[in-house]
Amino acid sequence: MNFYRKALHLGFGFLIFGLSYVVSYHLLGLLLVSLVILNSVFEVLRLFFYDYLPLKRLWTPLFKKEEFYKISDGWFYLVGTTCLYYLVGKEDFRLVLLILTLADPIASLVGFYSGKKKIFQGKTLEGGVAFFLMSLLIVFVFKGLVTFQYFGLISLLTFIELLTKRDNFWIPLVGGLYLKYLV
């Protein structure tokens, strides 16, 4: 389990969440687009000009072995979060961002340490249950109650977390689409 990656996942999610309260919503969108552009440039340099990049000790531990020669999960996280921003308003953005920030790494940790029943590409039933319960808690705390529509959101995002490889992209994208069109 790569705690360095999980710490970055949590830290970045909380940073964006906090910034959504501090800066204007328009500025937050510009910041997200800028980060996608900067990260895209970094990904191209990393994939094609690896030998020329400095500070490898800082950023190479962030990559899984299987993503070292592909676009990283971090890029998908940024793109998914940026899509979410442009799909929904501030409150829904914060809600799905919290689910991505908290429920996803908790699911990973629970699945890694106590997961027994494999579902898809190393993901476990126990991790999926942890994702569902954490998402339920987040929606309850954030909204004050869990309506049928939000229960549907939580269920859909749990299936996405369990059945996709790039859940850092699909959770915010599908969550944003669901909230935009079905809630």
C-alpha positions as CSV (number, residue, x, y, z in Angstrom):
1,M,0.0,0.0,0.0
2,N,1.5,3.3,-1.0
3,F,0.7,5.7,1.8
4,Y,2.5,8.5,-0.1
5,R,-0.1,8.3,-2.8
6,K,-3.0,8.2,-0.3
7,A,-1.7,11.2,1.6
8,L,-1.4,13.2,-1.6
9,H,-5.0,12.0,-2.6
10,L,-6.4,13.2,0.8
11,G,-4.3,16.4,0.9
12,F,-5.1,17.5,-2.6
13,G,-8.8,16.8,-2.2
14,F,-8.9,18.8,1.1
15,L,-6.9,21.6,-0.5
16,I,-9.4,21.9,-3.4
17,F,-12.3,21.6,-0.9
18,G,-10.9,24.3,1.3
19,L,-10.2,26.6,-1.7
20,S,-13.8,26.3,-2.7
21,Y,-14.6,28.2,0.4
22,V,-11.8,30.7,0.2
23,V,-11.6,31.7,-3.5
24,S,-14.3,32.6,-5.9
25,Y,-15.9,29.7,-7.7
26,H,-14.7,31.2,-11.0
27,L,-11.1,31.4,-9.8
28,L,-11.4,27.8,-8.6
29,G,-12.4,26.7,-12.1
30,L,-9.4,28.6,-13.6
31,L,-7.1,27.0,-11.0
32,L,-8.4,23.5,-11.9
33,V,-8.0,24.1,-15.6
34,S,-4.5,25.4,-15.0
35,L,-3.6,22.3,-13.0
36,V,-4.9,20.1,-15.7
37,I,-2.7,21.9,-18.3
38,L,0.4,21.8,-16.1
39,N,-0.1,18.2,-15.2
40,S,-0.7,17.3,-18.9
41,V,2.7,19.0,-19.8
42,F,4.3,17.1,-16.9
43,E,2.8,13.8,-18.1
44,V,4.1,14.3,-21.7
45,L,7.6,15.2,-20.3
46,R,7.5,12.2,-17.9
47,L,6.4,9.8,-20.6
48,F,8.7,11.0,-23.4
49,F,11.6,12.9,-21.8
50,Y,11.9,11.1,-18.4
51,D,15.7,11.3,-18.3
52,Y,15.7,15.1,-18.5
53,L,13.3,15.7,-15.6
54,P,14.7,16.7,-12.3
55,L,13.7,15.8,-8.7
56,K,12.8,12.2,-9.6
57,R,13.0,11.1,-5.9
58,L,10.1,13.4,-5.1
59,W,7.6,12.3,-7.7
60,T,8.5,8.8,-8.8
61,P,7.1,7.2,-5.6
62,L,3.7,8.6,-6.6
63,F,3.4,6.2,-9.5
64,K,2.3,2.6,-9.4
65,K,4.4,0.2,-11.4
66,E,1.6,-0.4,-14.0
67,E,1.1,3.3,-14.6
68,F,4.8,4.3,-14.9
69,Y,4.6,4.1,-18.7
70,K,1.0,5.4,-19.0
71,I,-0.9,8.5,-18.1
72,S,-1.1,8.6,-14.3
73,D,-4.1,8.3,-12.0
74,G,-3.3,11.8,-10.8
75,W,-4.0,13.2,-14.3
76,F,-7.4,11.4,-14.3
77,Y,-8.2,12.7,-10.9
78,L,-7.6,16.3,-12.0
79,V,-9.5,15.9,-15.2
80,G,-12.4,14.2,-13.4
81,T,-12.5,16.9,-10.8
82,T,-12.4,19.6,-13.4
83,C,-15.3,18.0,-15.3
84,L,-17.2,17.9,-12.0
85,Y,-16.6,21.6,-11.5
86,Y,-18.1,22.5,-14.9
87,L,-21.1,20.1,-14.5
88,V,-22.5,21.2,-11.1
89,G,-22.7,24.1,-8.7
90,K,-20.6,24.7,-5.7
91,E,-22.4,22.6,-3.1
92,D,-22.7,19.5,-5.4
93,F,-19.0,20.0,-6.4
94,R,-18.0,19.9,-2.7
95,L,-20.2,16.9,-2.0
96,V,-18.7,14.7,-4.7
97,L,-15.2,16.0,-4.1
98,L,-15.6,14.9,-0.4
99,I,-16.7,11.4,-1.5
100,L,-13.7,11.2,-3.9
101,T,-11.4,12.5,-1.3
102,L,-12.4,10.4,1.7
103,A,-14.4,7.4,0.6
104,D,-12.0,6.3,-2.2
105,P,-8.8,6.1,-0.1
106,I,-10.7,4.5,2.8
107,A,-12.1,1.9,0.4
108,S,-8.6,1.2,-0.8
109,L,-7.2,0.9,2.7
110,V,-10.0,-1.4,3.9
111,G,-9.7,-3.5,0.8
112,F,-6.0,-3.8,1.1
113,Y,-5.9,-4.7,4.8
114,S,-9.1,-6.7,5.3
115,G,-10.4,-7.4,1.8
116,K,-10.9,-11.1,1.1
117,K,-13.5,-11.2,-1.7
118,K,-12.0,-9.9,-4.9
119,I,-14.5,-8.2,-7.3
120,F,-12.5,-6.6,-10.1
121,Q,-8.8,-6.0,-10.7
122,G,-7.8,-6.3,-7.1
123,K,-10.8,-4.4,-5.7
124,T,-12.7,-6.1,-2.9
125,L,-16.2,-6.4,-1.7
126,E,-15.0,-5.1,1.7
127,G,-13.5,-2.0,0.1
128,G,-16.8,-1.4,-1.8
129,V,-18.8,-1.7,1.5
130,A,-16.4,0.8,3.1
131,F,-16.8,3.2,0.2
132,F,-20.6,2.9,0.4
133,L,-20.7,3.5,4.2
134,M,-18.3,6.4,4.1
135,S,-20.2,8.0,1.2
136,L,-23.4,7.5,3.1
137,L,-21.9,9.2,6.1
138,I,-20.6,12.1,4.0
139,V,-24.0,12.7,2.4
140,F,-25.7,12.5,5.7
141,V,-23.3,15.0,7.4
142,F,-23.2,17.3,4.3
143,K,-26.9,17.3,3.5
144,G,-28.5,16.4,6.9
145,L,-30.4,13.5,5.4
146,V,-30.1,10.8,2.8
147,T,-33.0,11.0,0.2
148,F,-33.8,8.3,-2.3
149,Q,-31.9,10.3,-5.0
150,Y,-28.8,10.6,-2.9
151,F,-29.0,6.9,-2.0
152,G,-29.0,6.3,-5.8
153,L,-25.9,8.5,-6.1
154,I,-24.1,6.6,-3.4
155,S,-25.0,3.3,-4.9
156,L,-24.0,4.3,-8.4
157,L,-20.7,5.7,-7.2
158,T,-20.0,2.5,-5.2
159,F,-20.5,0.4,-8.3
160,I,-18.2,2.7,-10.3
161,E,-15.5,2.5,-7.5
162,L,-15.8,-1.3,-7.6
163,L,-15.9,-1.9,-11.3
164,T,-13.6,0.7,-13.0
165,K,-9.9,1.0,-13.2
166,R,-9.9,4.8,-13.4
167,D,-12.3,5.5,-10.6
168,N,-10.6,8.9,-9.8
169,F,-12.0,10.0,-13.2
170,W,-15.3,8.2,-13.2
171,I,-16.5,9.0,-9.7
172,P,-16.5,12.8,-10.2
173,L,-17.7,12.6,-13.8
174,V,-20.6,10.3,-13.2
175,G,-21.4,11.9,-9.8
176,G,-21.6,15.3,-11.6
177,L,-23.7,14.0,-14.4
178,Y,-26.0,12.2,-11.9
179,L,-26.4,15.4,-9.8
180,K,-26.9,17.6,-12.8
181,Y,-29.6,15.5,-14.5
182,L,-31.2,13.3,-11.8
183,V,-31.3,15.4,-8.6
